[in-house]
Amino acid sequence: MKISTLLVQTGVGWDQKTGAVSVPIYQSATFRHPALGASTGYDYSRTKNPTRQVLEEAIARLEGGDQGFAFATGMAALSTVLMLFQPGDHLVVSEDLYGGTYRVLQEVFRGYGLTCTYVDTTDVKCVEESLTAATKALLVETPTNPLLKVADLAALVSLARQRGLLTIVDNTFMTPYLQRPLELGADIVVHSATKYLAGHNDLVAGLVVVKRKELGERVGFLQNSVGAVLGPQDSWLLIRGLKTLGVRMDRHQDNAAAIARWLDSHPRVTRVYYPGLPTHPGCQLVARQASGFGGMVSFDVTTPELARQVLERVRLISFAESLGGVETLITYPARQTHCDMPLEVRERLGISDFLLRLSVGIEDVEDLIADLDQALHAL
Ligand SMILES: Cc1ncc(COP(=O)(O)O)c(C=O)c1O
């Protein structure tokens, strides 16, 4: 079955008793035991909840994995995965990544003895050179946040396998509709499901999908032990969001491509970062390892003052910190998503005061371009 069909059909037919097309919300903390030592399969909702289970099975199927897990937020999902590691372990991590991931690694997990080296994961040689005897995993975002650099997933997986390392991919920007890292050999996929998967800027959630039974058992043990699970209501909302992911992503991409082309010829824009532009260094690679370029577009304007002006003058587009929803949002990475990154790191990477990031929504693209045009206009 094609992925658009799988998405729409999520949960349909699950409730055999009533035939409900929409999965019921099992708003129950606990479940009656039929007898001593017997279970309906559900005992306590931290461990397993039927509504969450539908979502977890759906995301596992969509990503081509063996087991899926739903968490209260993307950070809860990622943090639970990071608990797979021990003090003394080392990770090699994409240097240009979500600021909150950098923060949790540096400010939380470092305190428990997990160290990281941040490298340009678009350069496999550089990744290889940063491996140590203690390295246990690669943690990769592709395309990266906010500069949309593209890493070669198959090449990274091949390196990781040679060295006995896990490959963990944050697939938030692409979603399984466009990119399935597990099918390219990765071991774990993490999502901020708050973004495209939920799609409506109305809930926060995280998802993890793993390959292999043993890894699934360990993540399941951690999910139940730590308990940062997604509640049944939000699981239901996320299932509802998933159903329209295909049509939403198609429109996000069409709009993003049109806006990227328009920005590229704008006199007050000095650089556009969108993997779908033929001039983007990762364009061919995305075409090979994914089925689309996504809906995120970053761009540099001529001055930091102009960046501020755009944020203040957009009317239709909201100046807000998130991405992946139907509504177009604009963010200022240096001051928002990436403010916890030290200035020298940000400067080296190019996350400057000139940089703006658009999460292109599904509105009429002409209206979006008109809004950007008036916001970029000289005062
Ligand atoms: C790429 C990426 N990963 C993870 C996260 C964290 O997810 P959440 O905000 O749902 O905790 C974000 C949030 O912006 C993100 O952009």
PDBQT file of the ligand as one rigid body, heavy atoms in Angstrom, charges set to zero:
ROOT
HETATM    1  C1  LIG A 401      14.318  19.103  14.589  1.00  0.00    +0.000 C 
HETATM    2  C2  LIG A 401      13.694  19.133  15.950  1.00  0.00    +0.000 A 
HETATM    3  N1  LIG A 401      13.870  18.096  16.796  1.00  0.00    +0.000 NA
HETATM    4  C3  LIG A 401      13.322  18.089  18.038  1.00  0.00    +0.000 A 
HETATM    5  C4  LIG A 401      12.579  19.156  18.500  1.00  0.00    +0.000 A 
HETATM    6  C5  LIG A 401      11.981  19.137  19.885  1.00  0.00    +0.000 C 
HETATM    7  O1  LIG A 401      10.641  18.828  19.832  1.00  0.00    +0.000 OA
HETATM    8  P1  LIG A 401       9.514  19.342  20.873  1.00  0.00    +0.000 P 
HETATM    9  O2  LIG A 401       9.461  20.828  20.770  1.00  0.00    +0.000 OA
HETATM   10  O3  LIG A 401       8.281  18.645  20.411  1.00  0.00    +0.000 OA
HETATM   11  O4  LIG A 401       9.944  18.902  22.230  1.00  0.00    +0.000 OA
HETATM   12  C6  LIG A 401      12.364  20.251  17.661  1.00  0.00    +0.000 A 
HETATM   13  C7  LIG A 401      11.565  21.403  18.122  1.00  0.00    +0.000 C 
HETATM   14  O5  LIG A 401      11.540  22.447  17.546  1.00  0.00    +0.000 OA
HETATM   15  C8  LIG A 401      12.936  20.240  16.358  1.00  0.00    +0.000 A 
HETATM   16  O6  LIG A 401      12.781  21.278  15.511  1.00  0.00    +0.000 OA
ENDROOT
TORSDOF 0
